[in-house]
């Protein structure tokens, strides 16, 4: 709003043009107007000829735009935006990505900043104007660990061009622990330190302007300056309070109704004192009016609560029609349930338009955590409702050639096809995440069995044409780890389940994961290859092959000799290392995999999904030749090319290792003692060294070898070393 936040915006402009510090962190609690300031600042910088706005990213976990809470989308997005502004940057970025554009985008966010920003920006060293990147609402990112790693990378960003970052967030613990909060290195402004009189005047001006912009023709003013002042006082410094109250009051064209809403709002919330009280009072008031027992039947109230819980836990944009299909309800019923909540929800005008969402994340926090018992909503109930809805939609919508493919010679469409409705897209992409987040995930076993037999390949069709076949393996592995009950295959003649000997649903899903992983490139290029390439080539003992090959006719016949007898099959590919992997090991508890590489990193993986559990571990001691877990799975030890043994405490997300220095040649192998108290390391320097894990001291050096030592082992009782 013009005329508001003048001093804050002036401080930003002064910093942009004159302060040598490269980071400005704006911190404030929910509802204090951080995003509004960031948006206004972007508009000002866009028009300023002395500044070059590189790009902006507004994080949100409730914006119903897929990826807005994904840390790994931030750097690629602002890099793409700046490429549109700067041809020179665009050319350098294209050259940087040419060897493999997808690889850089899929890296952890902290590793994206080099190839996507730092390296291409070097070409703009002669640019006189400061280049500004704005990242808003960092606390809305879903992966706190990866966000912390990204913020550390931003804090250490070095470039010959004059690059600056404007960051906003709540002062959350995982953000406070990063270098961006260092006052000596960065410019920092906490919104709560701004004078209360200045904030009050800004809110009063905002409320007055909003009321003035919504007059009712041919009537006297329905509010007074005193009303505006009283409402501003109640806001207690929270712009979100003011905007929520305004939305509620103005959501009627009747003078009497507006006056009544204004009066009730002022009288109901005049005694609020707690920091979040003003906002909570607004939310409670709106919910109470929406669930008024004299106007709403009990079943209508239950419908409102169910719809709200689903909107709050939805993982991507939903429309009214999509939500109605997922809930197996009529669109008019859904719209009626939301009609009384327009003050806190954005409801698209068109039934098929995505964008159904809460206006502010604090509303979800309130309903899940701070609301009274009669109002509070269970997150798990929303997860369970959408889980059942997803499986119901899959059972209803999936069929052969749902992808509408005409020929295997034609690639999949380059953008989302219109014939895939949003409800089906959502169900295909999100079903297992809602199932696994439900109170009793295994209660869905029968539904999963009934849904994916015989529809598994039809689901893969949709994943293929949506361009998300790469997500299928992680989803199937998560599903396999979630289910527990016997699997039943399908009879070709009547499509009725028949029991498969010695098989269960978990095995079926693991086989499905292997099916996708082994043919992902072909399936991802063209959906028909699910049937004409992947299925004939599938292992004969695979439940996927056994279930679906009898239903297909005219496929090629593949005759193999010996291959099927090997027994080992690829479960998944763990992609991330940029050079050959040198060592890999399961943790003793089976929950993790560690791997080392010549790229100088150690990576920790989740064997269920194939995702990295933390940012890559780097010691800076050259190639990593070997890595191993401690017996209790809490630590890992690695041996490097420069002769250093590194010990990492992965339970505490330790990013700096305990470095054991002593070898004069590359370390070839490291091993923990059975009790985890000692480490033995062997090296090309012909020695074996025994180390204390607790102190890092070398306890013994064995020097009788005459050549490189390639193996070392403890006896079971830990008293003898071989």
C-alpha positions in Angstrom: 0.0 0.0 0.0 1.6 3.4 -1.0 2.6 5.4 2.0 3.1 2.5 4.3 6.4 0.9 5.5 8.3 3.9 4.2 11.2 3.8 6.7 11.7 0.0 6.2 11.7 0.3 2.4 14.1 3.3 2.6 16.5 1.2 4.7 16.5 -1.5 2.1 17.1 0.9 -0.8 20.0 2.5 1.1 21.5 -0.9 1.7 21.1 -2.0 -1.9 22.9 1.1 -3.3 25.5 1.9 -0.7 26.2 -0.9 1.9 29.0 -3.4 1.0 27.3 -6.2 2.9 25.9 -8.8 0.5 23.0 -10.2 2.6 20.0 -8.4 4.2 17.9 -10.6 6.5 14.4 -9.4 7.4 13.0 -11.3 10.3 9.6 -11.2 12.0 6.9 -13.3 13.4 3.9 -14.6 11.3 1.6 -11.9 10.1 4.0 -8.9 10.5 4.0 -8.2 6.8 7.4 -9.6 5.6 6.0 -10.9 2.3 4.2 -7.6 1.6 7.5 -5.7 2.2 9.4 -8.2 -0.1 6.8 -7.9 -2.8 6.8 -4.1 -2.7 10.5 -4.0 -2.7 10.6 -6.2 -5.8 8.3 -3.7 -7.6 10.5 -0.7 -6.5 13.7 -2.4 -7.6 12.2 -3.5 -10.9 11.6 0.2 -11.8 14.9 1.5 -10.5 17.4 2.0 -13.4 20.3 1.9 -10.9 19.5 -1.6 -9.8 19.3 -5.0 -11.6 16.6 -7.2 -10.0 17.9 -10.7 -10.8 14.9 -12.7 -9.6 12.7 -13.5 -6.7 11.2 -16.6 -5.0 8.3 -16.5 -2.6 8.3 -19.7 -0.6 5.0 -21.0 0.7 3.7 -24.3 2.1 0.1 -23.2 1.5 0.2 -21.4 -1.8 -1.0 -24.6 -3.6 1.7 -24.2 -6.2 3.8 -27.3 -6.4 7.4 -26.6 -5.5 6.9 -23.4 -3.5 8.0 -25.2 -0.4 10.8 -27.2 -2.1 14.3 -25.8 -1.3 15.7 -27.3 -4.5 13.4 -25.1 -6.6 14.8 -21.8 -5.3 18.1 -21.5 -7.1 16.9 -22.9 -10.4 14.0 -20.5 -10.4 15.9 -17.3 -9.7 18.6 -18.4 -12.2 15.9 -18.9 -14.9 14.4 -15.5 -14.1 17.8 -13.7 -14.4 18.5 -15.5 -17.6 15.4 -13.8 -19.0 16.8 -10.4 -17.9 20.5 -10.8 -18.8 21.5 -12.3 -22.2 25.1 -12.5 -21.0 24.1 -14.5 -17.9 21.8 -16.7 -20.1 24.7 -17.6 -22.4 27.0 -18.5 -19.5 24.3 -20.5 -17.8 23.6 -22.4 -21.0 27.3 -23.2 -21.3 27.4 -24.3 -17.7 24.5 -26.7 -18.1 25.3 -28.0 -21.5 27.0 -31.3 -20.3 23.8 -32.2 -18.4 21.1 -29.7 -17.6 19.1 -32.0 -15.4 22.1 -33.0 -13.1 22.6 -29.5 -11.7 18.9 -29.0 -11.0 18.6 -32.3 -9.1 21.5 -31.6 -6.8 21.0 -30.5 -3.2 20.2 -26.8 -3.1 23.6 -25.9 -1.5 25.3 -27.5 -4.6 23.1 -25.8 -7.1 24.4 -22.3 -6.3 27.8 -22.9 -7.9 26.8 -24.0 -11.4 23.5 -22.1 -11.6 24.5 -18.8 -10.1 28.1 -18.3 -9.0 29.9 -19.5 -12.2 27.6 -17.8 -14.8 27.6 -14.5 -12.7 31.3 -14.2 -13.1 30.6 -13.0 -16.7 28.9 -9.9 -15.2 32.0 -8.6 -13.3 31.8 -5.4 -15.3 28.1 -4.7 -14.4 28.0 -1.5 -12.5 24.6 -2.0 -11.0 24.1 -4.2 -8.0 22.3 -7.5 -8.9 19.6 -8.4 -6.3 18.0 -11.7 -5.6 15.0 -11.8 -3.2 14.0 -15.0 -1.4 10.9 -14.6 0.8 9.5 -16.7 3.7 12.4 -19.2 4.0 10.7 -20.7 7.1 8.0 -22.0 4.8 10.4 -24.5 3.2 9.7 -28.1 4.0 13.2 -29.4 4.4 14.9 -27.6 7.3 18.2 -29.4 7.0 18.6 -28.7 3.3 17.5 -25.1 3.9 20.2 -24.6 6.5 22.8 -26.0 4.0 21.6 -23.5 1.4 21.8 -20.6 3.7 25.3 -21.5 4.6 26.2 -21.6 0.9 24.6 -18.2 0.4 26.5 -16.8 3.3 29.7 -18.0 1.7 28.8 -16.9 -1.8 31.8 -15.2 -3.5 31.5 -13.5 -6.9 33.3 -10.9 -8.9 29.9 -9.3 -9.8 28.1 -7.1 -7.2 25.5 -9.6 -6.1 23.2 -9.2 -3.1 20.6 -11.4 -1.4 17.5 -10.1 0.4 16.1 -12.9 2.6 13.0 -12.9 4.8 11.8 -15.4 7.4 10.5 -16.0 10.8 13.3 -16.3 13.3 13.1 -20.1 13.4 15.7 -22.2 15.2 17.1 -23.9 12.1 17.5 -20.5 10.5 19.0 -18.8 13.6 21.8 -21.4 13.5 23.1 -20.3 10.1 25.6 -17.6 9.2 23.0 -15.3 7.7 22.1 -14.2 11.3 25.7 -12.9 11.9 25.2 -9.2 12.5 28.9 -8.5 11.8 28.7 -9.9 8.3 25.1 -9.1 7.2 22.5 -6.4 7.5 19.6 -7.6 9.8 16.3 -6.0 10.6 13.9 -7.5 13.1 10.4 -6.1 12.4 9.5 -6.2 16.1 12.2 -3.6 16.8 10.4 -1.0 14.7 8.6 1.6 16.8 5.1 0.6 17.6 3.7 4.1 16.7 5.1 3.8 13.2 3.6 0.3 12.7 0.3 1.4 14.1 0.1 4.4 11.7 1.0 2.1 8.8 -1.8 -0.3 9.7 -4.3 2.5 10.3 -3.5 3.9 6.9 -3.8 0.5 5.3 -7.2 -0.2 6.9 -8.5 3.3 6.0 -7.4 3.0 2.4 -9.0 -0.5 2.0 -12.3 0.7 3.4 -12.2 3.8 1.2 -11.6 1.7 -1.9 -14.8 -0.3 -1.2 -17.6 2.2 -0.8 -21.3 1.3 -1.2 -22.9 3.6 -3.8 -25.6 6.0 -2.7 -25.1 5.5 1.0 -23.4 7.4 3.8 -20.0 6.1 5.1 -20.6 3.0 7.1 -17.4 3.5 9.3 -15.7 6.3 11.1 -12.1 7.3 11.7 -12.5 6.1 15.3 -13.5 2.6 13.9 -10.4 2.5 11.8 -8.2 3.5 14.7 -9.8 0.9 17.0 -9.3 -1.8 14.5 -5.7 -0.8 14.0 -5.1 -0.9 17.7 -6.5 -4.4 17.9 -4.1 -5.5 15.2 -1.3 -5.2 17.7 1.3 -4.8 14.9 0.1 -7.7 12.8 -0.8 -6.8 9.2 -2.3 -10.2 8.8 -4.8 -9.4 11.5 -5.8 -6.3 9.7 -6.1 -8.0 6.3 -8.1 -10.9 7.7 -10.5 -8.6 9.5 -10.9 -6.4 6.4 -11.6 -9.4 4.3 -14.3 -10.6 6.7 -15.9 -7.1 7.0 -15.9 -6.3 3.3 -17.3 -9.7 2.2 -20.8 -8.2 1.9 -22.4 -5.4 -0.1 -24.9 -4.5 2.6 -24.3 -1.4 4.7 -26.1 -2.9 7.7 -24.1 -6.2 7.4 -20.8 -4.3 7.2 -21.6 -2.2 10.2 -22.7 -5.3 12.1 -19.6 -7.2 11.2 -17.4 -4.2 12.1 -19.1 -3.7 15.5 -19.0 -7.4 16.3 -15.3 -7.7 15.3 -14.4 -4.7 17.5 -16.4 -5.8 20.5 -15.4 -9.5 20.4 -11.6 -9.0 20.2 -11.1 -5.8 22.2 -9.4 -7.6 25.2 -6.8 -9.6 23.2 -3.3 -9.4 24.8 -1.1 -12.4 23.8 1.3 -12.1 20.8 -0.7 -14.3 18.6 -4.0 -13.4 20.3 -5.2 -10.9 17.8 -4.8 -13.2 14.9 -6.2 -16.2 16.8 -9.2 -14.1 17.9 -10.0 -13.3 14.2 -9.7 -17.0 13.2 -11.8 -18.2 16.1 -14.4 -15.6 15.4 -14.6 -16.5 11.7 -14.8 -20.2 12.5 -17.4 -19.7 15.2 -19.6 -17.7 12.8 -19.1 -20.3 10.1 -20.2 -23.1 12.5 -23.1 -21.3 14.2 -25.3 -24.1 15.4 -28.4 -22.0 14.7 -27.5 -21.8 11.0 -25.4 -24.9 10.3 -26.5 -28.5 10.7 -24.2 -31.0 12.4 -23.5 -32.8 9.2 -22.6 -29.5 7.5 -20.2 -28.7 10.3 -18.6 -32.1 9.9 -18.3 -31.3 6.1 -16.6 -28.0 6.9 -14.0 -29.6 9.2 -13.3 -32.3 6.7 -12.8 -29.9 3.8 -10.6 -27.6 5.9 -8.4 -30.5 7.0 -7.9 -31.6 3.4 -7.1 -28.2 2.1 -4.5 -27.7 4.8 -2.7 -31.0 4.1 -3.0 -31.0 0.3 0.4 -31.3 -1.3 -0.2 -29.5 -4.6 -2.8 -27.1 -6.1 -6.4 -28.2 -6.0 -9.5 -26.9 -7.7 -13.1 -27.1 -6.4 -13.9 -29.9 -8.8 -10.7 -31.9 -7.9 -11.3 -31.6 -4.2 -15.0 -32.6 -4.7 -13.9 -35.7 -6.6 -11.3 -36.7 -4.0 -13.9 -36.3 -1.3 -16.6 -38.0 -3.3 -18.8 -34.9 -2.8 -20.8 -32.5 -5.0 -19.0 -29.3 -6.0 -21.9 -27.2 -4.8 -21.6 -28.9 -1.3 -17.9 -28.1 -1.2 -18.5 -24.5 -2.3 -21.2 -24.1 0.3 -18.9 -25.4 3.0 -16.3 -22.8 2.1 -18.7 -19.8 1.5 -18.5 -18.8 5.2 -14.7 -19.0 5.3 -13.8 -16.5 2.5 -12.1 -14.3 5.1 -9.4 -17.0 5.6 -9.5 -18.9 2.3 -9.0 -18.2 -1.3 -11.7 -20.0 -3.3 -11.2 -19.7 -7.1 -14.2 -18.5 -9.1 -14.0 -21.3 -11.7 -14.7 -24.8 -10.6 -11.7 -26.2 -12.5 -9.2 -23.5 -11.6 -6.4 -24.6 -9.2 -5.6 -22.3 -6.3 -7.9 -23.4 -3.4 -5.8 -22.4 -0.3 -5.7 -20.7 3.0 -4.6 -17.0 2.8 -1.9 -17.4 5.4 0.0 -20.3 6.9 -0.8 -19.1 10.4 -4.4 -20.2 9.9 -3.2 -23.8 9.5 -1.0 -23.4 12.6 -3.9 -22.1 14.5 -6.3 -24.9 13.5 -3.7 -27.7 14.1 -2.1 -26.4 17.3 -3.6 -23.4 19.1 -7.4 -23.6 18.5 -9.7 -24.7 21.3 -10.7 -28.4 21.4 -14.1 -27.7 19.8 -12.4 -26.0 16.8 -9.1 -27.8 16.5 -8.6 -30.0 13.4 -6.6 -33.2 13.2 -3.9 -33.2 10.5 -4.0 -37.0 10.4 -7.7 -37.0 9.7 -7.0 -34.9 6.6 -4.2 -37.2 5.5 -6.4 -40.3 5.9 -9.3 -38.7 4.0 -7.2 -37.7 1.1 -5.5 -41.1 1.1 -8.8 -42.9 0.7 -9.9 -40.3 -1.9 -6.7 -40.8 -4.0 -7.2 -44.6 -4.0 -10.8 -44.2 -4.9 -10.0 -41.8 -7.8 -7.3 -44.2 -9.1 -9.7 -47.1 -9.0 -12.3 -45.1 -10.9 -10.1 -43.2 -13.5 -7.3 -45.6 -14.4 -7.7 -47.8 -17.5 -5.7 -49.1 -20.4 -4.3 -46.3 -22.6 -5.4 -43.6 -20.2 -2.4 -41.7 -21.7 -4.2 -41.7 -25.1 -1.0 -42.7 -26.8 -1.3 -43.5 -30.5 2.1 -44.9 -31.2 5.3 -45.9 -29.4 7.2 -43.9 -32.1 5.7 -40.7 -30.7 7.2 -39.3 -27.6 5.1 -38.2 -24.6 3.7 -34.6 -24.8 6.1 -31.9 -23.6 3.5 -30.4 -21.3 0.7 -31.8 -19.1 -2.0 -33.1 -21.4 -5.5 -31.7 -20.9 -7.1 -35.1 -20.8 -5.6 -35.9 -17.4 -8.0 -34.3 -14.9 -6.5 -32.6 -11.9 -8.0 -35.1 -9.5 -6.3 -38.0 -11.3 -3.0 -36.1 -11.5 -3.1 -35.4 -7.8 -4.1 -39.0 -6.9 -1.3 -40.4 -9.0 1.4 -38.2 -7.6 0.4 -38.1 -3.9 -1.5 -41.2 -2.9 1.4 -42.9 -1.0 2.4 -39.8 0.9 -1.1 -39.5 2.3 -1.2 -43.2 3.1 2.1 -43.2 4.9 1.1 -40.0 6.9 -2.2 -41.6 8.0 -2.7 -42.8 11.6 -2.8 -46.5 10.5 -1.1 -46.8 7.1 -1.4 -50.6 7.0 -5.2 -50.2 7.1 -4.9 -49.3 3.4 -3.3 -52.5 2.4 -6.4 -54.1 0.9 -7.3 -50.8 -0.9 -3.9 -50.6 -2.4 -4.1 -54.3 -3.5 -7.5 -53.8 -5.1 -6.5 -50.5 -6.7 -3.2 -51.5 -8.2 -4.3 -54.9 -9.4 -4.7 -54.8 -12.3 -4.1 -51.0 -12.7 -0.4 -50.7 -11.8 0.7 -50.2 -15.5 -2.1 -47.7 -16.1 -0.8 -45.7 -13.2 2.6 -45.8 -14.8 1.1 -44.5 -18.0 -0.1 -41.4 -16.2 3.2 -40.9 -14.4 5.0 -41.2 -17.8 2.9 -38.6 -19.7 3.1 -36.2 -16.7 6.9 -36.4 -16.9 7.1 -37.8 -13.4 8.1 -41.4 -14.0 11.3 -40.7 -12.1 9.2 -40.2 -8.9 7.6 -43.6 -9.3 10.5 -45.6 -7.9 10.7 -43.6 -4.6 6.9 -43.8 -4.3 6.9 -47.6 -4.8 9.7 -48.2 -2.3 7.9 -46.1 0.3 4.7 -48.1 -0.4 6.6 -51.4 -0.1 7.9 -50.2 3.3 4.4 -49.2 4.4 2.2 -52.3 3.5 2.2 -55.6 5.3 -0.7 -57.9 4.1 -0.8 -60.7 1.5 -0.9 -59.7 -2.2 -3.5 -61.1 -4.5 -3.0 -61.2 -8.3 -5.6 -61.0 -10.9 -7.4 -63.6 -13.1 -7.3 -62.6 -16.8 -10.8 -63.9 -17.6 -12.9 -62.1 -14.9 -10.3 -59.7 -13.5 -11.1 -61.2 -10.0 -8.2 -61.5 -7.5 -6.5 -64.9 -7.3 -3.9 -65.8 -4.7 -0.3 -65.9 -5.9 1.8 -68.6 -4.1 4.4 -67.2 -1.6 3.7 -63.6 -2.6 2.7 -60.5 -0.8 1.9 -56.9 -1.6 5.3 -55.6 -0.4 7.1 -58.0 -2.8 4.7 -56.9 -5.6 5.6 -53.2 -5.0 9.3 -54.0 -4.8 9.1 -55.8 -8.1 7.2 -52.8 -9.5 10.0 -50.6 -8.4 12.5 -52.7 -10.2 10.3 -52.8 -13.2 10.3 -49.0 -13.4 14.0 -48.6 -12.5 15.2 -51.1 -15.1 13.3 -49.4 -18.0 12.8 -45.9 -16.8 14.4 -44.2 -19.8 12.2 -46.0 -22.3 9.0 -45.6 -20.1 9.8 -41.9 -19.5 10.1 -41.2 -23.2 6.9 -42.9 -24.4 4.1 -44.5 -22.3 3.5 -47.4 -24.7 6.9 -48.8 -24.0 5.5 -49.9 -20.6 3.9 -52.7 -22.6 6.0 -53.2 -25.7 9.5 -52.9 -24.1 9.5 -53.0 -20.3 7.0 -55.8 -19.8 8.5 -58.4 -22.2 11.9 -57.7 -20.8 10.9 -58.0 -17.2 12.2 -60.8 -15.0 10.1 -64.0 -15.3 9.8 -64.4 -11.5 8.6 -60.8 -11.1 5.1 -60.5 -9.8 4.6 -57.6 -12.3 5.4 -59.9 -15.2 3.4 -62.8 -13.9 0.4 -60.6 -13.2 0.2 -58.6 -16.4 1.8 -60.7 -19.2 -1.3 -63.0 -19.4 -3.4 -59.9 -20.1 -1.4 -58.8 -23.1 -1.3 -60.3 -26.6 1.0 -59.7 -29.5 4.0 -58.7 -27.5 7.5 -59.7 -28.5 8.8 -62.8 -26.9 12.2 -62.5 -25.2 14.1 -65.7 -24.6 16.9 -65.4 -22.0 19.6 -67.9 -21.0 21.0 -67.7 -17.5 20.1 -64.1 -16.8 17.0 -64.9 -14.7 19.0 -67.4 -12.6 21.4 -64.9 -11.3 18.9 -63.8 -8.6 20.3 -60.3 -8.2 18.1 -57.5 -9.5 18.5 -53.7 -9.6 16.3 -52.2 -6.9 17.1 -48.6 -7.5 19.9 -46.3 -8.7 21.3 -43.8 -6.2 22.3 -40.8 -8.3 24.3 -37.9 -6.9 28.1 -38.5 -7.0 29.9 -36.6 -9.8 32.7 -39.1 -10.1 33.1 -42.9 -9.6 31.8 -44.3 -6.3 34.7 -46.0 -4.4 32.9 -47.7 -1.5 29.3 -48.3 -0.2 27.9 -49.9 2.9 24.6 -50.5 4.7 24.3 -49.3 8.3 24.1 -52.1 10.8 20.5 -51.2 11.6 19.6 -51.3 7.8 18.1 -47.8 7.8 20.9 -46.0 5.8 23.5 -46.5 3.1 26.7 -44.6 2.9 28.8 -44.2 -0.2 32.2 -42.6 -0.9 33.5 -41.2 -4.2 36.4 -39.7 -6.1 34.4 -36.5 -6.1 35.6 -35.9 -2.5 32.2 -36.5 -0.9 30.5 -39.0 1.4 26.7 -39.3 0.9 24.1 -40.8 3.2 21.0 -42.4 1.5 17.6 -43.7 2.5 17.4 -47.3 1.1 13.6 -47.1 1.1 13.3 -44.1 -1.2 16.7 -43.5 -2.7 16.7 -39.9 -1.3 19.7 -38.3 0.3 19.2 -38.0 4.1 21.6 -35.0 4.5 23.8 -32.8 2.5 27.0 -34.4 1.1 29.8 -34.6 3.6 33.1 -33.0 2.5 36.4 -32.8 4.4 38.5 -31.1 1.6 41.1 -33.9 1.8 40.8 -35.2 -1.8 39.2 -38.3 -3.1 37.4 -40.5 -0.6 38.5 -44.2 -1.0 36.5 -45.9 1.7 33.7 -45.4 4.2 32.2 -47.5 7.0 29.5 -47.3 9.7 30.0 -47.6 13.4 28.3 -50.6 15.0 25.5 -48.4 16.5 25.0 -46.6 13.1 25.6 -43.2 14.8 28.9 -42.4 13.1 30.7 -43.0 9.9 34.4 -43.0 9.2 36.0 -42.3 5.8 39.6 -42.6 4.4 40.9 -40.0 1.9 43.5 -39.7 -0.8 45.6 -37.3 1.4 45.9 -39.8 4.2 43.2 -38.3 6.5 40.6 -40.4 8.4 37.4 -38.4 9.0 34.8 -39.3 11.6 31.3 -37.9 11.2 28.5 -37.9 13.8 25.5 -38.3 11.5 23.0 -38.5 14.3 23.8 -34.8 15.2 23.9 -33.9 11.5 27.6 -33.0 12.0 29.0 -31.2 8.9 32.6 -30.9 10.2 34.4 -34.1 10.9 36.9 -35.2 13.5 40.0 -35.4 11.4 42.6 -38.1 12.3 45.9 -37.0 10.7 48.9 -39.3 10.6 49.1 -41.4 7.4 51.6 -40.2 4.8 49.8 -41.9 1.9 46.2 -42.6 0.8 43.9 -44.4 3.2 42.7 -47.6 1.6 40.3 -49.0 4.3 38.9 -48.0 7.7 37.0 -50.2 10.2 35.4 -49.7 13.7 36.0 -52.0 16.6 33.0 -54.1 17.7 32.3 -51.7 20.6 32.7 -48.6 18.4 35.5 -47.1 20.6 38.4 -47.6 18.2 39.1 -47.2 14.5 41.8 -49.1 12.6 43.0 -47.6 9.3 45.2 -49.1 6.6 47.2 -47.0 4.1 49.4 -47.1 1.1 52.2 -45.8 3.4 52.5 -49.5 4.6 51.2 -48.8 8.1 48.1 -49.6 10.1 47.0 -47.1 12.7 44.8 -47.5 15.7 42.8 -44.5 16.8 40.6 -43.5 19.7 37.1 -42.4 18.5 36.6 -40.3 21.6 39.8 -38.3 21.6 41.1 -38.6 18.0 44.5 -39.7 19.4 46.6 -42.4 17.6 47.0 -45.2 20.0 49.3 -47.5 18.0 51.2 -47.6 14.7 51.8 -51.0 13.1 54.8 -50.7 10.8 55.8 -54.3 9.8 54.2 -54.3 6.3 56.5 -53.8 3.3 53.8 -52.8 0.8 50.5 -51.0 0.6 48.0 -52.3 3.2 44.6 -52.9 1.5 42.6 -54.7 4.3 42.3 -54.6 8.1 39.8 -56.3 10.5 39.0 -56.6 14.2 38.4 -59.9 15.9 34.8 -60.4 17.1 35.8 -59.5 20.7 37.8 -56.5 19.5 41.1 -57.6 21.1 43.0 -58.7 18.0 43.7 -56.8 14.8 44.4 -58.6 11.5 
